[in-house]
Amino acid sequence: MSAAELERRYRRLLAVHPWEHRRTYEEEMIAVLLADARPGQARPGFRDTVDLVGAGLRARLRVGARGFTEPAWADAAAVSGVLVALVLCAVAGRNLLDQLLVDPSLPPSVRPVAPDLVDWLRLAGWGAVAVTALAGLRRVAAGLAWVGVAGWAVLVGPGVVDQPGYVVDTLPQAALAVVAAAALTVPAPHRRPVAVLGVRRLAAMVAGPVAGMALLELNRVTSPLFDATDGPVSYQSFYGLEARSELVIWLYVAGLAAAALAVLVAVATLAAPVRRRIAVLLAPVAALALVIDTALAGWSVSTVHMGHAIPLVPAQWLMLVLVPPVTFLAGVLLVRRREETLRMVALGRAADRER
């Protein structure tokens, strides 16, 4: 009875190894482990447990690393790097226009000052990342993207203590920068983004962020004026959009939806394996933004109304750090399971046709 129990527990430990490895070596490993067991032993020893689990995890990491060399991952990384660089370039452009174009609804005392060198460098830097990636200079694009990540860490990182609200608000942009840099670091053939996207999809990816930025700026500079001498002012507001009539608000919403839809259609019409992986690469940013908007919503409101910084506890910082990688790994596992299921279904259909 103890031998059967010992074998069952050894097999449970061997489950850490990849299935392909177990299919070939499991019976041989079980025979060796049982032969080396002491008389009456019912549990694996500590040394055997550590060795089996460690070897299984290393084997799974090797298998996982080989999976990222698939052409679909290289294509998804190439497209994601360009897409994220374009989005960050549009965000930097909007931030620059916010300071260059005067908002008429703000009194002169609270209007922003002129943009500084960092604002211009952000726009030029992410624009250069997108251009060099499309031109086939992948290493240059990746280097510039990593410089952008380092710049955020140097300029924003020190504010963790005295300006945690600002740091948390910029975390999604920092996560996008990391995604762009990591995606452009993945080896890919020369000018692969252009080859995968084609002219029409690429034009949609460029036009979408630019159109969205232009609409938001147009709404900002044409927002209703609140002048006490003119009497009461009637206006409509919808998630930051402001206009004097509801019709104008919905026109802005329709324009922004069309800009987003153009990008979504460009991605959705790619090959299924590529678009699945693009979703996996971008999901960590969406998960981080969702956590900030939900789990930290009360903290954000309290920070604004208290008039001073409320520090985040270590558990909250840990959550912000762990959510993106956990989301990415979960997405990778789901994609692999989905594609393995599709492969088995295709094999079953092929066998049915042969019969």
Summary of the structure (lengths in Angstrom):
residues: 355
radius of gyration: 26.7
end to end distance: 45.3
largest distance: 96.8
contacts: 1009
relative contact order: 0.09
helix: 78%
strand: 2%
